[in-house]
Amino acid sequence: MMREAPVINTPRLRLRPHRMDDMEAFWAFYQTSRAVFIGAPKDRTHLFYGLSSEVVAWDWMGHGAWAIDTAEGDFIGQVAITQPPHFPEREIGWTLFEQAEGKGYATEAATAALGWAWEQGFDTLVSYITPENTRSRALAERLGAALDPEAPLPEGETAEETVVYRHSPDIDGSPEAYA
């Protein structure tokens, strides 16, 4: 039996396993300028491959992507803990659709995902961010991550293309710092 993403509820959000119908919202997102800092799929087939890999990662690796729904049931983005072959470390990343921007949803979803990771015994995660992506950099800092210029970069990327933020549980290893 395939393992899937656990459901995590926060005061305003529900992190859940992806469904096939999530693809259309992602496709629409990738057609906008908001996707400039994310490697966009060249067509719907490649989107299917990418999203499928984040779903099957739960079974193969014990972590992967969650869809983010509001309490009202609106699909607004994704938060993921992934490590594709070209990543030297596990990464936490996020994508939020435009209608959900500026409401604290990305912070709430990423905080919940970090809490889950610390409860699983992860001792660190990174976020690989394009230097010009000021919104993602600000979110990483709000989450307590620190720039780690010594961290290895994804294969084929340079320091001009990618900065690394390191996330760690608080000093006693407890996830409460992120609650």
C-alpha positions as CSV (number, residue, x, y, z in Angstrom):
1,M,0.0,0.0,0.0
2,M,1.3,3.4,-1.0
3,R,2.1,5.9,1.8
4,E,0.7,9.3,1.3
5,A,1.1,12.7,2.9
6,P,-0.4,12.9,6.4
7,V,-3.2,15.5,6.9
8,I,-2.2,18.4,9.1
9,N,-4.7,20.9,10.3
10,T,-3.8,24.4,11.5
11,P,-6.2,27.1,12.7
12,R,-6.9,28.3,9.1
13,L,-5.5,25.6,6.9
14,R,-5.5,22.0,6.0
15,L,-2.3,20.4,4.5
16,R,-3.4,17.3,2.6
17,P,-2.3,14.8,0.0
18,H,-2.4,16.1,-3.6
19,R,-5.2,15.1,-5.9
20,M,-5.2,15.0,-9.7
21,D,-7.4,18.0,-9.9
22,D,-4.7,20.1,-8.3
23,M,-2.9,20.1,-11.6
24,E,-5.1,22.7,-13.2
25,A,-4.4,25.3,-10.5
26,F,-0.7,24.6,-10.8
27,W,-0.8,24.9,-14.6
28,A,-2.6,28.3,-14.3
29,F,0.1,29.4,-11.7
30,Y,2.9,28.4,-14.0
31,Q,1.5,30.6,-16.8
32,T,1.9,33.8,-14.6
33,S,4.9,36.0,-13.8
34,R,4.6,34.7,-10.2
35,A,6.4,31.5,-11.3
36,V,9.5,33.4,-12.4
37,F,11.6,31.9,-9.6
38,I,10.4,28.4,-10.0
39,G,11.4,26.0,-12.8
40,A,8.2,25.9,-14.8
41,P,7.2,22.7,-16.6
42,K,7.3,23.0,-20.4
43,D,3.9,21.4,-20.8
44,R,1.1,19.6,-18.8
45,T,2.9,16.2,-19.2
46,H,6.0,17.6,-17.4
47,L,3.8,19.1,-14.7
48,F,2.2,15.7,-14.2
49,Y,5.7,14.2,-13.9
50,G,6.8,16.8,-11.4
51,L,3.7,16.7,-9.2
52,S,3.7,12.9,-9.4
53,S,7.3,12.7,-8.1
54,E,6.3,14.9,-5.1
55,V,3.4,12.5,-4.4
56,V,5.3,9.3,-4.7
57,A,8.2,10.7,-2.6
58,W,6.0,10.0,0.5
59,D,6.2,6.3,-0.3
60,W,9.8,6.2,-1.4
61,M,11.4,8.7,1.0
62,G,8.9,9.3,3.8
63,H,8.4,13.0,2.9
64,G,7.0,14.9,0.0
65,A,4.5,17.6,-0.9
66,W,1.2,18.7,0.7
67,A,-1.5,20.6,-1.0
68,I,-2.6,23.7,1.1
69,D,-6.4,24.2,1.4
70,T,-8.0,27.0,3.4
71,A,-10.5,26.0,6.1
72,E,-13.2,26.8,3.5
73,G,-11.7,24.2,1.1
74,D,-10.0,26.5,-1.4
75,F,-6.8,25.1,-2.8
76,I,-4.2,27.9,-2.5
77,G,-0.7,26.3,-3.0
78,Q,1.8,23.8,-1.8
79,V,4.4,23.2,0.9
80,A,6.9,20.4,0.4
81,I,9.8,18.6,2.0
82,T,11.7,17.1,-0.9
83,Q,15.1,15.9,-2.0
84,P,15.2,15.2,-5.7
85,P,18.5,13.6,-7.0
86,H,20.2,17.0,-7.7
87,F,19.6,18.3,-4.2
88,P,22.4,17.6,-1.7
89,E,20.0,18.0,1.3
90,R,16.3,17.8,2.1
91,E,14.6,21.1,1.2
92,I,11.4,22.7,2.5
93,G,9.8,24.9,-0.2
94,W,6.5,26.6,-0.8
95,T,4.3,27.9,-3.5
96,L,1.3,30.1,-2.8
97,F,-1.2,31.2,-5.5
98,E,-1.8,34.9,-5.9
99,Q,-5.3,35.1,-4.3
100,A,-3.7,33.7,-1.0
101,E,-0.8,36.1,-0.9
102,G,-0.4,38.5,2.1
103,K,-2.6,36.6,4.6
104,G,0.1,34.7,6.5
105,Y,-0.9,31.4,4.9
106,A,2.6,30.5,3.7
107,T,4.1,31.1,7.1
108,E,1.3,29.0,8.7
109,A,1.7,26.1,6.2
110,A,5.5,26.1,6.4
111,T,5.4,26.3,10.2
112,A,3.2,23.2,10.3
113,A,5.4,21.3,7.9
114,L,8.5,22.2,9.9
115,G,6.8,21.0,13.1
116,W,6.0,17.7,11.4
117,A,9.7,17.4,10.3
118,W,11.0,18.0,13.8
119,E,8.5,15.5,15.2
120,Q,9.9,13.0,12.7
121,G,13.4,13.6,14.0
122,F,14.8,15.6,11.1
123,D,17.7,17.7,12.5
124,T,17.8,20.3,9.6
125,L,16.2,21.3,6.4
126,V,17.3,23.9,3.8
127,S,15.5,26.2,1.5
128,Y,17.1,26.8,-1.9
129,I,16.0,30.3,-3.0
130,T,16.8,32.5,-6.0
131,P,18.6,35.6,-4.5
132,E,16.1,38.0,-6.1
133,N,13.1,36.2,-4.6
134,T,12.7,38.6,-1.8
135,R,9.3,37.2,-0.6
136,S,10.7,33.7,-0.2
137,R,13.8,35.0,1.5
138,A,11.6,37.0,4.0
139,L,9.5,34.0,4.7
140,A,12.6,31.8,5.4
141,E,13.8,34.5,7.8
142,R,10.3,34.7,9.5
143,L,10.5,31.0,10.0
144,G,13.8,31.4,11.8
145,A,16.1,30.1,9.1
146,A,19.6,31.6,8.7
147,L,21.6,32.1,5.5
148,D,24.2,29.2,5.2
149,P,26.8,30.3,2.6
150,E,28.8,27.1,3.3
151,A,25.9,24.7,2.4
152,P,26.3,22.7,-0.8
153,L,24.2,23.9,-3.7
154,P,22.0,21.8,-5.9
155,E,23.9,20.2,-8.7
156,G,24.6,22.7,-11.5
157,E,23.7,25.8,-9.6
158,T,25.9,28.6,-8.5
159,A,25.9,31.1,-5.6
160,E,24.7,33.8,-8.0
161,E,21.6,31.6,-8.8
162,T,20.8,30.1,-5.4
163,V,21.2,31.1,-1.7
164,V,20.7,28.5,1.0
165,Y,18.7,29.1,4.2
166,R,19.1,26.6,7.0
167,H,16.1,25.6,9.2
168,S,16.8,23.8,12.5
169,P,14.6,23.0,15.6
170,D,15.3,25.1,18.6
171,I,18.2,24.2,20.9
172,D,16.5,21.4,22.8
173,G,15.3,19.8,19.6
174,S,11.7,20.6,20.4
175,P,9.3,21.7,17.6
176,E,7.6,24.2,20.0
177,A,9.7,27.0,18.6
178,Y,7.7,26.7,15.4
179,A,4.3,26.5,16.9
